[in-house]
């Protein structure tokens, strides 16, 4: 079927070909059977903001469309190119990397702080209430696939989406930071390739780790059972703590007692039962992680193929799902290995967020720390508090984002007087840093938004609120954005510099490679207006990995 949606009252069979020949820019939308079944049904092509065609894959005109795509270097405007582009390429063919200039309005809209889904953009920019997809396919048990919807209805919706995508881009284009968008669009094909490549799983090691975690869970739950308590039951934990003489705290909204990990550490740490419950929960979490890899995510090729996302986090950090690899703690990573003949290799930026902070704030004392090749603010804090470095790192960030001595006591069991002294010392030592923090807060109160190094914007309307609690929360998040967001941009620049190497995962500041032995991962070049050193590691798996 060929469907036309536009101003021409008398479209002919040759209209699509003529319009494709006269255009240099197209907005596209694809229709698939469902989000899970990505069998392509048709493609919507907007040749202008007011004109669109829909072509089903079985229509003869689809050949015209395919020929035009393969012979013309169009600028393609897509909304969620991560989903659409691989489908277009797989159906039409052509070279592995399209020669098109791709624009993604989903990414572009988020860069300037807009709600990026197409329905919200239509409403926020044009006041147009876009009909929800459920109007076509329904909800719940009776939900249909797009293949079961009348083709005319599918065509109308697809053309609408293509035209609105074109209109959105025309509207927001002047405000989108060019360099930031170019970087995101360079990262896009890399993440698509990372998904396809996947990460090999050592299934024997996975079975061993599951067995070990099962044993640990059984051990700690048996200890808890001696006290007649199930660690998985907040109600039983609360009742047992009360029975043992503890004063409970309560959630002011639900009225239920609070027995989460933070509460056990802060209010009940002197009771050995709290330690047993915490260990049981941690081991249970580890077991659930490994079981999910085995039962949900491991595919026939022996790999997991996580989904990677560029627009889920407001800061621009790459996120992943199915599974969430950002949650892969070091003990969990031992099951992920390199391909036969290759090695697991990691390139991790050293303290990148605090380096961003040192540069942005111009704090001379903090810059002196990082002028020393061995400089490490987290190790310094660890020595002062007599705690492991990983806890010191969390303390430093919690202070920066609004934490205080009570935060340190709640989360890390650091005595209140010691935490208060550290906070005071931190403010006295890094005066310029804290002056910058105050300036950023004032700027957010005045403008309502804050930006990263490359101009990624995030709005904080509550920062201007009279409601103290909401305003304080917004200001804490606002300080996080330029630091974490700028670090994410540096990480993405490195991914682009390493595009020719086999990347398999991205966890915050860390890029994983499944690379041949002897292959050199070179320096990524100047990525920032300050020194950004890398820690390189290699090993047989990504959990047991050592300095390269």
C-alpha positions in Angstrom: 0.0 0.0 0.0 1.1 3.6 -0.8 -0.6 6.2 1.3 -0.3 10.0 0.9 -0.8 12.6 3.5 -0.3 16.2 2.2 -1.5 19.2 0.3 -1.5 17.7 -3.2 -5.2 17.0 -4.1 -4.3 14.7 -6.9 -1.2 12.6 -6.0 -0.2 10.1 -8.7 1.8 6.8 -8.7 4.9 8.7 -9.5 4.5 11.4 -6.8 6.8 9.5 -4.3 9.7 9.1 -6.7 9.5 12.8 -7.8 9.4 14.1 -4.3 12.3 11.8 -3.2 14.3 13.1 -6.2 13.8 16.7 -5.3 14.5 16.5 -1.5 17.7 16.5 0.4 16.1 16.1 3.8 13.5 13.5 4.9 11.9 12.7 8.2 11.3 9.0 8.7 9.3 6.7 11.0 9.0 3.0 10.9 6.1 0.7 11.8 6.8 -2.8 13.2 4.6 -5.6 14.3 5.3 -4.6 18.0 8.2 -3.4 20.1 9.3 -7.0 20.7 8.6 -8.3 17.2 10.6 -5.9 15.0 9.3 -7.2 11.7 9.0 -4.1 9.5 5.6 -3.4 8.2 6.3 -0.1 6.4 8.1 3.2 6.4 6.7 6.7 6.7 8.6 9.4 4.8 7.9 13.1 5.4 9.3 15.2 2.5 8.4 18.4 4.3 6.7 19.3 7.6 3.3 19.2 5.8 3.7 16.2 3.4 4.3 12.5 4.0 4.0 9.1 2.4 3.6 5.7 3.9 4.9 2.6 2.0 4.3 -0.9 3.1 7.2 -3.3 2.5 5.1 -5.4 0.0 4.2 -2.4 -2.2 6.1 -2.0 -5.5 6.8 1.6 -4.5 9.0 0.3 -1.7 11.6 -0.5 -4.4 11.5 3.2 -5.4 12.1 4.1 -1.8 14.9 1.7 -1.4 16.7 2.8 -4.5 16.4 6.5 -3.4 17.9 5.7 0.0 20.8 3.8 -1.5 21.7 6.5 -4.1 21.0 9.8 -2.3 23.0 11.2 0.7 19.8 12.4 2.5 19.7 14.1 5.8 17.4 11.7 7.8 15.5 13.1 10.7 14.4 10.3 13.0 12.8 10.2 16.4 14.6 7.4 18.2 17.2 6.6 15.6 18.5 3.8 17.8 15.3 1.9 17.0 14.6 3.1 13.5 18.0 3.2 11.8 19.0 -0.5 12.1 15.6 -1.6 10.8 15.8 0.7 7.8 19.3 -0.5 7.1 18.4 -4.2 7.5 15.4 -3.9 5.2 16.9 -1.7 2.5 20.5 -3.0 2.6 23.5 -0.9 1.7 26.8 -0.4 3.5 27.2 -1.2 7.2 27.5 2.5 8.0 24.9 4.7 6.3 26.3 7.7 4.5 23.5 9.9 5.7 23.6 12.9 8.0 21.3 11.5 10.7 19.4 13.8 13.1 17.6 12.3 16.1 15.0 14.6 17.6 14.7 12.4 20.7 18.4 13.2 21.5 18.2 16.8 20.3 15.2 17.6 22.5 16.8 16.2 25.6 19.9 18.3 25.0 17.9 21.5 25.5 16.0 20.3 28.5 12.7 19.4 26.8 10.5 16.4 27.5 11.9 14.3 24.7 9.1 11.8 23.8 7.2 12.8 20.6 3.8 13.2 22.3 5.2 15.6 24.9 7.1 17.6 22.2 3.9 18.0 20.1 2.1 19.2 23.2 4.8 21.5 24.6 5.9 23.0 21.3 2.7 23.2 19.3 -0.1 22.6 21.8 -1.1 19.5 19.8 -2.5 16.5 21.8 -1.1 13.6 19.9 -3.5 10.5 20.0 -1.9 7.7 22.1 -0.9 4.5 20.4 -3.4 2.7 22.6 -6.2 4.3 20.5 -5.0 1.9 17.8 -3.9 -1.2 19.6 -5.8 -1.1 22.9 -4.5 -2.1 26.3 -3.9 -5.1 28.5 -4.9 -8.6 27.5 -6.8 -7.4 24.4 -3.9 -5.3 23.1 -3.3 -6.0 19.3 -0.2 -5.8 17.3 0.2 -3.2 14.6 -0.1 -6.0 12.0 -3.7 -6.5 13.2 -4.6 -2.8 12.9 -6.1 -1.7 9.5 -3.4 -0.6 7.2 -5.1 2.8 6.6 -5.0 3.5 10.3 -1.3 2.5 10.6 -0.5 4.7 7.5 -2.2 7.7 9.0 -0.4 7.4 12.3 3.0 6.8 10.7 2.7 9.8 8.4 1.6 11.9 11.3 4.7 10.8 13.3 7.0 11.5 10.4 5.5 15.0 9.8 5.6 15.9 13.5 9.3 14.7 13.7 10.1 17.1 10.8 8.2 20.0 12.5 9.9 19.3 15.8 13.4 19.5 14.3 12.5 22.7 12.4 11.3 24.3 15.6 14.2 23.3 18.0 17.1 23.3 15.5 18.3 26.9 16.3 18.6 26.1 20.0 20.4 22.8 19.9 24.1 22.9 20.8 25.7 21.7 17.6 28.9 20.1 19.1 26.9 18.2 21.7 24.5 16.9 19.1 27.3 15.9 16.8 28.9 13.9 19.6 25.7 12.1 20.5 25.2 11.2 16.9 28.7 9.8 16.6 28.1 7.7 19.7 24.8 6.3 18.3 26.2 3.8 15.8 28.8 2.7 18.4 26.2 1.8 20.9 24.2 0.0 18.2 27.3 -2.1 17.4 28.0 -2.7 21.1 24.5 -4.2 21.5 25.0 -6.4 18.5 28.4 -7.6 19.7 27.3 -8.4 23.2 29.4 -9.8 26.0 30.4 -13.4 26.2 29.4 -15.3 29.4 31.5 -18.0 31.0 28.6 -20.3 31.7 30.7 -22.7 33.9 31.8 -19.8 36.1 28.2 -18.5 36.1 27.0 -21.9 37.4 29.7 -21.8 40.1 28.9 -18.3 41.2 25.2 -19.2 41.5 26.0 -22.2 43.6 28.3 -20.1 45.8 25.6 -17.4 46.2 22.9 -20.0 47.0 25.2 -21.4 49.8 25.7 -17.9 51.2 22.1 -17.0 51.2 21.1 -20.3 52.9 23.8 -19.7 55.6 22.7 -16.2 56.5 19.0 -17.0 56.3 19.6 -19.9 58.6 21.3 -17.6 61.1 18.3 -15.3 60.9 15.9 -18.2 61.2 17.4 -18.9 64.6 16.1 -15.6 65.7 12.7 -16.3 64.1 13.0 -13.7 61.4 13.0 -13.7 57.6 15.4 -11.1 56.2 13.2 -10.6 53.2 10.2 -9.6 55.3 10.4 -5.9 56.4 7.4 -6.6 58.7 9.2 -9.5 60.5 12.5 -7.5 60.7 10.7 -4.6 62.3 8.8 -6.8 64.8 12.0 -8.6 65.8 14.0 -5.3 66.2 11.2 -3.9 68.4 11.2 -7.2 70.4 14.9 -6.8 71.0 14.4 -3.3 72.5 15.1 -1.1 69.4 13.2 2.2 68.9 12.0 2.2 65.3 11.6 5.0 62.9 8.5 5.3 60.7 7.8 6.5 57.2 5.7 9.6 57.6 3.7 8.9 54.4 2.9 5.2 54.9 3.2 4.9 58.7 5.3 1.7 58.2 8.5 1.1 60.2 11.7 1.8 58.2 14.0 -1.3 58.0 16.0 -0.6 54.9 19.8 -1.0 54.8 20.4 2.6 55.7 18.1 2.4 58.7 19.8 -0.8 59.9 23.2 0.8 59.7 22.2 4.1 61.4 19.9 3.0 64.1 20.5 -0.7 64.8 24.2 -1.2 63.9 25.1 -2.4 67.4 22.8 -5.4 67.1 24.5 -8.5 65.4 21.1 -9.3 63.9 21.3 -6.2 61.7 24.6 -7.5 60.3 23.1 -10.9 59.5 20.1 -9.3 57.8 22.4 -7.0 55.7 24.6 -9.9 54.6 21.6 -12.0 53.7 20.2 -9.2 51.6 23.5 -8.6 49.8 23.9 -12.3 49.0 20.3 -12.5 47.9 20.9 -9.6 45.5 24.0 -11.2 44.1 22.1 -14.5 43.6 19.3 -12.7 41.8 21.7 -10.9 39.5 23.4 -14.2 38.4 20.1 -16.0 38.0 18.7 -13.2 35.9 21.8 -13.5 33.6 21.2 -17.2 33.2 17.4 -17.2 33.0 16.5 -13.9 31.3 19.4 -12.4 29.4 21.7 -15.2 28.2 21.1 -15.8 24.5 21.7 -18.7 22.1 25.1 -17.3 21.1 26.3 -17.6 24.7 26.3 -13.8 25.1 24.2 -11.1 26.7 23.1 -8.3 24.5 22.1 -5.4 26.8 20.1 -2.4 25.5 22.1 0.8 25.7 20.4 4.2 26.0 21.4 7.8 25.4 18.3 9.6 26.6 17.3 7.9 29.9 19.6 9.9 32.2 19.2 13.6 32.4 23.0 14.0 32.7 23.7 12.2 29.4 25.4 9.3 31.0 25.0 6.1 28.9 22.5 3.8 30.6 21.7 0.1 29.9 18.9 -2.3 30.5 18.2 -6.1 30.2 20.5 -6.3 32.1 21.4 -3.0 33.7 25.2 -3.3 33.4 25.7 -0.2 35.5 24.6 -2.3 38.4 27.3 -4.9 37.7 29.4 -4.7 40.8 33.0 -6.0 40.5 32.1 -9.5 42.0 29.4 -9.8 39.4 31.7 -9.2 36.5 33.7 -12.4 36.8 31.2 -14.2 34.5 31.9 -11.8 31.6 34.8 -12.9 29.5 36.6 -12.1 26.2 36.1 -14.2 23.1 38.5 -17.1 22.4 41.9 -15.7 21.5 41.0 -12.2 22.9 41.5 -10.5 26.3 39.2 -8.6 28.5 40.4 -5.0 28.5 39.2 -1.9 30.4 40.0 1.8 30.0 38.7 3.8 33.0 39.1 7.5 33.5 40.7 8.3 36.8 38.6 10.4 39.2 37.1 12.2 36.1 34.2 13.9 38.0 36.5 15.5 40.6 38.8 16.5 37.8 35.9 18.2 36.0 35.1 19.9 39.3 38.7 21.1 39.8 38.7 22.7 36.3 35.2 24.2 36.4 35.6 25.7 39.9 39.2 26.8 39.3 40.0 25.7 42.9 43.8 26.0 43.2 44.1 23.5 46.0 42.1 20.8 44.2 44.1 21.5 41.0 47.3 21.0 43.0 46.0 17.5 44.0 45.6 16.5 40.4 48.9 18.2 39.3 50.5 15.3 41.1 50.3 12.1 38.9 49.5 10.2 42.1 47.1 12.8 43.5 43.9 11.2 44.9 41.4 13.2 47.0 39.5 10.0 47.8 42.6 8.3 49.3 43.3 11.5 51.3 39.7 11.4 52.7 40.1 7.6 53.5 43.2 8.3 55.6 41.4 11.1 57.5 38.4 8.9 58.3 40.2 5.6 58.6 37.7 4.0 56.1 38.2 2.1 52.8 38.7 4.3 49.7 35.4 3.3 48.2 33.6 4.7 51.2 35.7 7.9 51.1 34.8 8.4 47.5 31.1 8.1 48.3 31.6 10.6 51.2 33.3 13.1 49.0 30.5 13.1 46.5 27.8 13.1 49.1 29.3 16.2 50.6 29.4 17.9 47.2 25.7 17.1 46.5 24.4 18.3 49.8 25.3 15.6 52.3 26.4 16.4 55.8 27.6 14.6 59.0 24.2 12.9 59.3 24.5 11.5 55.8 27.9 10.1 56.6 26.6 8.5 59.8 23.5 7.1 58.2 25.2 5.6 55.2 28.7 4.8 56.3 28.5 4.7 60.1 31.0 7.5 60.5 30.7 9.2 63.9 28.9 12.5 63.8 31.7 14.6 65.3 34.2 13.1 62.8 31.9 13.7 59.9 31.2 17.3 61.0 35.0 17.9 61.3 35.6 16.5 57.8 32.8 18.7 56.3 34.3 21.8 57.9 37.8 20.9 56.8 36.6 20.3 53.3 35.0 23.7 53.1 38.0 25.4 54.5 40.5 23.6 52.3 38.6 23.9 49.0 37.2 27.4 49.4 37.1 28.2 45.7 35.2 24.9 45.0 32.5 25.8 47.5 32.4 29.3 46.2 31.7 27.8 42.7 29.0 25.6 44.2 27.3 28.6 45.7 27.6 30.5 42.3 26.0 27.6 40.5 23.1 27.4 42.9 22.5 31.2 42.5 22.7 30.8 38.7 20.1 28.0 38.8 17.8 30.1 41.0 18.1 33.0 38.6 17.9 31.2 35.2 16.1 28.0 36.1 18.6 25.8 34.3 22.3 24.7 34.2 24.5 23.4 31.4 27.4 21.0 30.9 30.7 21.7 29.3 29.2 21.1 25.8 25.9 22.9 26.5 23.6 20.0 27.5 20.9 21.9 29.4 18.7 20.7 32.2 15.9 22.8 33.8 15.2 22.9 37.5 11.9 24.8 38.0 11.7 23.8 41.6 15.0 25.6 42.3 12.9 28.8 42.1 10.3 27.4 44.4 9.3 28.8 47.8 8.9 25.3 49.1 12.2 24.8 50.8 12.4 21.0 50.6 11.8 20.9 46.8 14.1 23.8 46.2 16.9 22.2 48.2 16.5 18.9 46.3 16.6 20.7 42.9 19.8 22.6 43.9 21.5 19.4 44.9 20.6 17.8 41.5 21.7 21.0 39.7 25.2 20.8 41.1 25.4 17.2 39.9 24.4 18.0 36.3 27.4 20.0 35.0 29.9 17.6 36.8 28.4 14.3 35.9 27.2 15.5 32.5 30.6 16.9 31.5 32.3 13.7 32.6 29.8 11.8 30.4 30.7 13.9 27.4 34.4 13.2 27.9 33.7 9.5 28.1 31.7 9.7 24.9 34.5 11.5 23.1 36.7 8.6 24.1 34.2 6.1 22.8 34.3 7.9 19.4 38.1 7.9 19.4 38.1 4.2 20.0 35.3 3.4 17.5 37.5 1.0 15.5 38.1 -1.2 18.5 35.6 -3.8 19.7 33.8 -2.1 22.6 31.5 -4.3 24.6 30.2 -2.2 27.5 30.2 1.2 29.1 29.9 1.7 32.8 30.0 5.4 33.7 33.7 6.3 33.2 34.8 2.8 32.1 34.8 1.3 28.6 35.2 -2.5 28.1 36.8 -4.1 25.1 36.9 -7.7 23.8 40.1 -7.2 21.9 42.6 -9.4 20.2 45.8 -10.1 22.2 48.4 -7.6 21.1 46.0 -5.0 19.8 46.8 -1.6 21.1 44.1 0.7 22.4 45.8 4.0 21.8 45.4 7.3 23.7 42.1 9.0 22.8 43.7 12.4 22.3 42.7 15.7 24.0 39.2 15.2 25.3 38.9 18.0 27.8 40.5 21.3 28.7 42.4 19.5 31.5 44.4 16.3 32.0 42.2 13.2 32.0 44.4 10.2 32.6 43.2 6.6 32.0 43.6 3.5 34.1 44.0 0.5 31.9 43.4 -3.1 33.0 43.4 -6.5 31.3 42.5 -10.0 32.4 40.7 -13.2 31.6 37.4 -11.8 32.7 36.1 -8.3 33.6 35.9 -9.0 37.3 39.4 -10.3 37.8 41.3 -7.7 35.9 44.7 -6.1 36.6 46.8 -3.1 35.6 47.8 -3.3 32.0 
